[in-house]
Amino acid sequence: MSVFAIVFALFGGVGSVLGPILGGIALYVLYEFIGISSPQYFQLIYGVLIVFLTLFLPGGLASLVEIFRRRLPGSRGGIAASPGSGGHEPISVGAGAADGSDE
């Protein structure tokens, strides 16, 4: 039974408290959908998912939460424009050309 705690942490991510919780929920949902309908393939799919998560998401599922959080508008370090700017860059008037020469 203690191996489940390690697998939950591996699947969810060991860098935070949220990781093992997400891993446990995800593996429970995976078992409910795949394990009950086709138990002969559950271990195969389970193993493949662990290998892919280890290779492509070393931070586990918790790193996905952090990635999505950074992409939300208004979050720090996100890709969204700052509030009030309307998504446009400010235009400087009368400052000359962008290359520094006065035309």
Secondary structure by P-SEA (a helix, b strand, c coil): caaaaaaaaaaacccccaaaaaaaaaaaaaaaacccccccaaaaaaaaaaaaaaacccccaaaaaaaaaaacccccccccccccccccccccccccccccccc
